[in-house]
Amino acid sequence: MDWQTYTAAGIVTLTLVVFLVRLSRRKPKAGCGHSCGCEKSGPHRHS
């Protein structure tokens, strides 16, 4: 095998590791809840 084969295998391995690490991370919630008062929770309407 020549250096190009090793380089290509290294790039593929590195890419696979990056994808697996990103996949395994927990995704943060989009909002913090409904009653924290932040702008994502929106105005509160009580009936």
C-alpha positions in Angstrom: 0.0 0.0 0.0 1.2 3.5 -0.7 0.8 6.7 1.3 -2.4 7.7 -0.5 -4.2 4.6 0.7 -3.2 5.3 4.3 -4.2 8.9 3.9 -7.6 8.1 2.5 -8.2 5.5 5.2 -7.2 8.0 7.9 -9.6 10.6 6.5 -12.5 8.1 6.4 -11.7 7.0 9.9 -11.6 10.6 11.2 -14.8 11.5 9.5 -16.5 8.4 11.0 -15.3 9.3 14.5 -16.5 12.9 14.1 -20.0 11.7 13.0 -20.2 9.2 15.9 -19.2 11.8 18.5 -21.7 14.3 17.2 -24.4 11.6 17.1 -23.7 10.5 20.6 -24.0 14.0 22.2 -27.2 14.8 23.8 -29.1 17.5 22.1 -30.1 20.5 24.3 -33.8 21.2 24.6 -35.1 23.9 22.3 -36.8 25.8 25.1 -36.4 26.0 28.8 -40.0 25.4 29.7 -43.2 27.3 29.6 -43.1 29.5 32.7 -39.5 30.8 33.0 -40.3 34.2 31.4 -37.8 34.0 28.6 -38.8 35.2 25.1 -39.1 31.6 23.9 -41.9 30.8 26.3 -44.1 33.6 24.9 -46.7 35.6 26.6 -48.8 33.9 29.3 -52.5 33.9 28.8 -54.7 33.0 31.7 -58.4 32.5 31.2 
